[in-house]
Amino acid sequence: MRRFLIGTLFLFMLATIIYSCQDAGQIKQDVYYVNGRDLYIKHCQNCHGAKGEGLGALTPPLTDTIFLKENKQNLACFIKNGIKDTITVSGQKYEGSMPAFPELYDIDIAQVMVYITNSFGNKQGMYTAEEVSTVLKNCK
């Protein structure tokens, strides 16, 4: 019994050390990811799906890593201002419109972007509220 308790305590301490060794950047990204997930569920999931699969010909999927990378500078604009133009995702054209979310703050948009671009098979790293703010000034 004593060995079990000592072993359990050792594993707990090891896990604590490993977790506490994450760098501040990864911790910030993790926080953005979790908050972004909650915002996604509230604002985006109804159209884009729980797994980013989209709604057939109506709403594009968020699983196309290439589209997300090529449109990195446009994602914040898409979220804040919506989309009224035809876009092509995964070889399919989408002509419907996406609603704008003007009520979202820059940090909200950054968090949604971190979630979208690091879920559904995507791994694109961090976006900050400062980056979003800069991009939004240049939206078309």
VEXMIGU-109666 format. One record per atom (N, C-alpha, C): x, y, z. Coordinates in nm, 3 decimals, always signed. Layout:
       xx       yy       zz
        X        Y        Z
...
END
This chain:
       xx       yy       zz
   +0.083   -0.119   +0.000
   +0.000   +0.000   +0.000
   +0.087   +0.126   +0.000
   +0.194   +0.119   +0.080
   +0.283   +0.234   +0.089
   +0.349   +0.263   -0.046
   +0.391   +0.158   -0.117
   +0.453   +0.176   -0.249
   +0.352   +0.236   -0.347
   +0.227   +0.193   -0.337
   +0.124   +0.247   -0.424
   +0.108   +0.397   -0.401
   +0.102   +0.437   -0.276
   +0.087   +0.580   -0.243
   +0.208   +0.661   -0.289
   +0.327   +0.607   -0.267
   +0.449   +0.676   -0.310
   +0.453   +0.685   -0.462
   +0.416   +0.577   -0.532
   +0.413   +0.578   -0.678
   +0.312   +0.677   -0.732
   +0.193   +0.680   -0.670
   +0.089   +0.774   -0.712
   +0.135   +0.917   -0.690
   +0.195   +0.944   -0.574
   +0.246   +1.078   -0.545
   +0.353   +1.117   -0.645
   +0.442   +1.025   -0.680
   +0.547   +1.051   -0.777
   +0.488   +1.087   -0.913
   +0.389   +1.009   -0.958
   +0.326   +1.036   -1.088
   +0.255   +1.171   -1.087
   +0.190   +1.204   -0.976
   +0.122   +1.334   -0.965
   +0.224   +1.448   -0.974
   +0.335   +1.434   -0.903
   +0.438   +1.538   -0.905
   +0.499   +1.549   -1.045
   +0.523   +1.438   -1.111
   +0.578   +1.439   -1.246
   +0.482   +1.508   -1.343
   +0.354   +1.476   -1.333
   +0.253   +1.540   -1.420
   +0.247   +1.690   -1.394
   +0.257   +1.730   -1.269
   +0.255   +1.873   -1.235
   +0.375   +1.944   -1.294
   +0.491   +1.883   -1.286
   +0.613   +1.942   -1.341
   +0.602   +1.956   -1.492
   +0.555   +1.850   -1.558
   +0.542   +1.855   -1.704
   +0.443   +1.962   -1.745
   +0.328   +1.969   -1.678
   +0.227   +2.068   -1.713
   +0.280   +2.209   -1.690
   +0.351   +2.229   -1.580
   +0.400   +2.363   -1.548
   +0.515   +2.405   -1.638
   +0.569   +2.313   -1.716
   +0.679   +2.346   -1.805
   +0.631   +2.398   -1.940
   +0.500   +2.405   -1.962
   +0.452   +2.463   -2.087
   +0.495   +2.609   -2.092
   +0.528   +2.654   -2.211
   +0.566   +2.794   -2.221
   +0.440   +2.882   -2.222
   +0.461   +3.008   -2.193
   +0.349   +3.103   -2.181
   +0.272   +3.115   -2.312
   +0.341   +3.104   -2.424
   +0.275   +3.113   -2.554
   +0.177   +2.999   -2.577
   +0.217   +2.878   -2.538
   +0.128   +2.762   -2.554
   +0.008   +2.773   -2.460
   +0.031   +2.821   -2.340
   -0.079   +2.838   -2.246
   -0.178   +2.941   -2.299
   -0.127   +3.052   -2.354
   -0.215   +3.155   -2.411
   -0.295   +3.097   -2.528
   -0.229   +3.021   -2.614
   -0.299   +2.960   -2.728
   -0.408   +2.864   -2.678
   -0.378   +2.789   -2.574
   -0.477   +2.696   -2.519
   -0.598   +2.771   -2.465
   -0.575   +2.883   -2.399
   -0.686   +2.965   -2.346
   -0.769   +3.020   -2.462
   -0.702   +3.073   -2.564
   -0.773   +3.125   -2.682
   -0.854   +3.013   -2.747
   -0.796   +2.895   -2.757
   -0.862   +2.781   -2.820
   -0.993   +2.747   -2.747
   -0.986   +2.737   -2.616
   -1.105   +2.699   -2.537
   -1.212   +2.809   -2.547
   -1.172   +2.933   -2.533
   -1.268   +3.043   -2.546
   -1.324   +3.049   -2.688
   -1.239   +3.025   -2.786
   -1.282   +3.024   -2.926
   -1.380   +2.913   -2.954
   -1.360   +2.799   -2.891
   -1.455   +2.688   -2.907
   -1.594   +2.729   -2.858
   -1.599   +2.795   -2.744
   -1.728   +2.838   -2.690
   -1.795   +2.940   -2.782
   -1.717   +3.033   -2.836
   -1.771   +3.132   -2.930
   -1.816   +3.066   -3.059
   -1.739   +2.968   -3.105
   -1.775   +2.893   -3.226
   -1.909   +2.824   -3.207
   -1.925   +2.757   -3.095
   -2.051   +2.687   -3.067
   -2.167   +2.787   -3.069
   -2.147   +2.903   -3.013
   -2.254   +3.003   -3.004
   -2.286   +3.068   -3.138
   -2.183   +3.103   -3.216
   -2.203   +3.185   -3.336
   -2.187   +3.111   -3.469
   -2.113   +3.002   -3.472
   -2.073   +2.943   -3.601
   -2.122   +2.801   -3.625
   -2.134   +2.725   -3.519
   -2.161   +2.582   -3.533
   -2.291   +2.553   -3.605
   -2.391   +2.636   -3.588
   -2.520   +2.611   -3.651
   -2.507   +2.597   -3.803
   -2.420   +2.674   -3.864
   -2.402   +2.668   -4.009
   -2.283   +2.582   -4.051
   -2.172   +2.591   -3.979
   -2.050   +2.521   -4.019
   -2.037   +2.382   -3.959
   -2.123   +2.346   -3.865
   -2.125   +2.212   -3.809
   -2.032   +2.193   -3.691
   -2.064   +2.093   -3.610
   -1.985   +2.062   -3.491
   -1.843   +2.019   -3.525
   -1.825   +1.962   -3.643
   -1.693   +1.914   -3.685
   -1.638   +1.997   -3.801
   -1.695   +2.115   -3.822
   -1.649   +2.202   -3.929
   -1.682   +2.151   -4.067
   -1.779   +2.061   -4.077
   -1.810   +1.996   -4.204
   -1.894   +2.079   -4.299
   -1.952   +2.190   -4.252
   -2.035   +2.274   -4.337
   -2.172   +2.211   -4.359
   -2.252   +2.275   -4.444
   -2.386   +2.226   -4.477
   -2.399   +2.205   -4.627
   -2.337   +2.102   -4.676
   -2.346   +2.069   -4.819
   -2.309   +2.185   -4.908
   -2.399   +2.220   -4.998
   -2.373   +2.329   -5.093
   -2.408   +2.465   -5.035
   -2.462   +2.468   -4.913
   -2.504   +2.596   -4.854
   -2.392   +2.668   -4.778
   -2.318   +2.594   -4.699
   -2.217   +2.654   -4.612
   -2.086   +2.578   -4.627
   -1.976   +2.647   -4.652
   -1.848   +2.578   -4.673
   -1.795   +2.512   -4.546
   -1.720   +2.405   -4.565
   -1.655   +2.341   -4.450
   -1.536   +2.426   -4.404
   -1.496   +2.402   -4.281
   -1.378   +2.469   -4.226
   -1.263   +2.369   -4.213
   -1.268   +2.266   -4.293
   -1.167   +2.160   -4.289
   -1.061   +2.174   -4.397
   -1.074   +2.274   -4.483
   -0.979   +2.294   -4.593
   -0.862   +2.380   -4.544
   -0.757   +2.314   -4.500
   -0.641   +2.382   -4.445
   -0.580   +2.479   -4.546
   -0.577   +2.440   -4.672
   -0.519   +2.527   -4.775
   -0.598   +2.656   -4.786
   -0.730   +2.647   -4.791
   -0.814   +2.768   -4.798
   -0.788   +2.857   -4.678
   -0.782   +2.798   -4.559
   -0.760   +2.879   -4.437
   -0.623   +2.947   -4.439
   -0.520   +2.876   -4.486
   -0.386   +2.936   -4.493
   -0.381   +3.046   -4.597
   -0.441   +3.022   -4.713
   -0.439   +3.122   -4.820
   -0.521   +3.247   -4.783
   -0.617   +3.232   -4.696
   -0.704   +3.342   -4.658
   -0.682   +3.388   -4.515
   -0.563   +3.361   -4.463
   -0.532   +3.398   -4.325
   -0.562   +3.546   -4.298
   -0.528   +3.632   -4.392
   -0.550   +3.775   -4.373
   -0.696   +3.815   -4.389
   -0.778   +3.727   -4.446
   -0.919   +3.759   -4.469
   -1.012   +3.702   -4.362
   -0.966   +3.605   -4.285
   -1.054   +3.537   -4.191
   -1.119   +3.634   -4.093
   -1.042   +3.725   -4.038
   -1.098   +3.821   -3.943
   -1.204   +3.908   -4.010
   -1.178   +3.948   -4.133
   -1.276   +4.028   -4.209
   -1.402   +3.948   -4.236
   -1.386   +3.820   -4.271
   -1.502   +3.734   -4.295
   -1.590   +3.726   -4.170
   -1.526   +3.708   -4.055
   -1.601   +3.692   -3.931
   -1.668   +3.824   -3.891
   -1.595   +3.932   -3.896
   -1.647   +4.062   -3.851
   -1.753   +4.118   -3.946
   -1.725   +4.111   -4.077
   -1.809   +4.177   -4.177
   -1.897   +4.084   -4.259
   -1.881   +3.954   -4.242
   -1.956   +3.859   -4.321
   -1.897   +3.845   -4.460
   -1.962   +3.764   -4.544
   -1.918   +3.742   -4.681
   -2.039   +3.754   -4.772
   -2.023   +3.830   -4.878
   -2.129   +3.842   -4.977
   -2.083   +3.795   -5.116
   -1.953   +3.772   -5.131
   -1.895   +3.728   -5.257
   -1.897   +3.575   -5.267
   -1.881   +3.527   -5.389
   -1.865   +3.383   -5.412
   -1.725   +3.344   -5.368
   -1.715   +3.235   -5.293
   -1.584   +3.183   -5.254
   -1.578   +3.037   -5.297
   -1.456   +2.989   -5.317
   -1.434   +2.849   -5.354
   -1.355   +2.782   -5.242
   -1.415   +2.677   -5.186
   -1.352   +2.601   -5.079
   -1.353   +2.454   -5.120
   -1.238   +2.392   -5.114
   -1.224   +2.250   -5.153
   -1.280   +2.224   -5.292
   -1.261   +2.319   -5.383
   -1.304   +2.302   -5.521
   -1.452   +2.329   -5.545
   -1.527   +2.363   -5.443
   -1.669   +2.389   -5.459
   -1.697   +2.538   -5.437
   -1.783   +2.594   -5.524
   -1.820   +2.734   -5.512
   -1.937   +2.750   -5.416
   -1.927   +2.852   -5.332
   -2.033   +2.887   -5.238
   -2.076   +3.030   -5.268
   -2.202   +3.045   -5.303
   -2.253   +3.175   -5.345
   -2.342   +3.242   -5.242
   -2.377   +3.170   -5.137
   -2.460   +3.229   -5.032
   -2.382   +3.333   -4.954
   -2.447   +3.397   -4.863
   -2.376   +3.497   -4.783
   -2.358   +3.446   -4.640
   -2.255   +3.495   -4.576
   -2.230   +3.465   -4.436
   -2.264   +3.591   -4.358
   -2.337   +3.578   -4.247
   -2.372   +3.698   -4.171
   -2.249   +3.760   -4.106
   -2.258   +3.889   -4.082
   -2.153   +3.961   -4.011
   -2.174   +3.944   -3.860
   -2.067   +3.957   -3.787
   -2.072   +3.953   -3.641
   -2.004   +4.078   -3.586
   -2.064   +4.195   -3.609
   -2.001   +4.320   -3.566
   -1.991   +4.335   -3.415
   -2.069   +4.256   -3.341
   -2.067   +4.265   -3.196
   -1.944   +4.199   -3.134
   -1.872   +4.119   -3.212
   -1.754   +4.051   -3.160
   -1.636   +4.148   -3.150
   -1.568   +4.142   -3.039
   -1.447   +4.222   -3.018
   -1.330   +4.154   -3.090
   -1.221   +4.229   -3.106
   -1.103   +4.174   -3.173
   -1.053   +4.047   -3.104
   -1.055   +4.045   -2.971
   -1.008   +3.927   -2.900
   -1.101   +3.809   -2.924
   -1.232   +3.835   -2.936
   -1.326   +3.727   -2.966
   -1.295   +3.666   -3.103
   -1.271   +3.752   -3.200
   -1.240   +3.706   -3.335
   -1.110   +3.627   -3.336
   -1.009   +3.676   -3.264
   -0.882   +3.603   -3.256
   -0.903   +3.465   -3.194
   -0.985   +3.457   -3.093
   -1.010   +3.329   -3.027
   -1.084   +3.234   -3.120
   -1.184   +3.282   -3.192
   -1.254   +3.198   -3.289
   -1.157   +3.150   -3.397
   -1.071   +3.239   -3.443
   -0.973   +3.202   -3.545
   -0.877   +3.095   -3.493
   -0.831   +3.108   -3.369
   -0.742   +3.006   -3.312
   -0.814   +2.872   -3.307
   -0.940   +2.874   -3.267
   -1.015   +2.748   -3.261
   -1.031   +2.687   -3.401
   -1.080   +2.766   -3.495
   -1.105   +2.714   -3.630
   -0.977   +2.665   -3.696
   -0.870   +2.741   -3.683
   -0.747   +2.706   -3.753
   -0.662   +2.603   -3.680
   -0.711   +2.556   -3.566
   -0.642   +2.450   -3.493
   -0.735   +2.334   -3.461
   -0.847   +2.328   -3.530
   -0.944   +2.218   -3.517
   -0.970   +2.162   -3.655
   -1.048   +2.057   -3.660
   -1.095   +2.001   -3.787
   -0.979   +1.960   -3.878
   -0.868   +1.917   -3.819
   -0.752   +1.876   -3.897
   -0.655   +1.988   -3.928
   -0.684   +2.108   -3.882
   -0.596   +2.223   -3.906
   -0.501   +2.242   -3.788
   -0.381   +2.288   -3.816
   -0.281   +2.318   -3.713
   -0.204   +2.442   -3.756
   -0.260   +2.560   -3.729
   -0.198   +2.682   -3.780
   -0.147   +2.776   -3.672
   -0.155   +2.738   -3.546
   -0.095   +2.820   -3.443
   -0.181   +2.933   -3.392
   -0.116   +3.038   -3.348
   -0.178   +3.146   -3.272
   -0.214   +3.266   -3.359
   -0.322   +3.330   -3.325
   -0.361   +3.461   -3.377
   -0.390   +3.548   -3.256
   -0.342   +3.669   -3.255
   -0.364   +3.756   -3.140
   -0.468   +3.862   -3.173
   -0.520   +3.924   -3.069
   -0.616   +4.034   -3.086
   -0.549   +4.149   -3.160
   -0.420   +4.170   -3.137
   -0.347   +4.277   -3.205
   -0.338   +4.250   -3.356
   -0.313   +4.125   -3.393
   -0.310   +4.090   -3.535
   -0.446   +4.112   -3.599
   -0.551   +4.071   -3.529
   -0.686   +4.090   -3.580
   -0.717   +4.238   -3.598
   -0.681   +4.318   -3.500
   -0.705   +4.462   -3.507
   -0.638   +4.524   -3.629
   -0.514   +4.484   -3.655
   -0.440   +4.534   -3.771
   -0.507   +4.493   -3.901
   -0.547   +4.366   -3.909
   -0.611   +4.315   -4.031
   -0.745   +4.385   -4.054
   -0.823   +4.405   -3.949
   -0.955   +4.465   -3.965
   -0.949   +4.608   -4.019
   -0.839   +4.677   -3.997
   -0.824   +4.813   -4.049
   -0.813   +4.812   -4.202
   -0.774   +4.699   -4.258
   -0.753   +4.689   -4.403
   -0.859   +4.607   -4.473
   -0.970   +4.577   -4.406
   -1.076   +4.497   -4.470
   -1.133   +4.573   -4.589
   -1.168   +4.497   -4.692
   -1.226   +4.557   -4.813
   -1.375   +4.569   -4.798
END
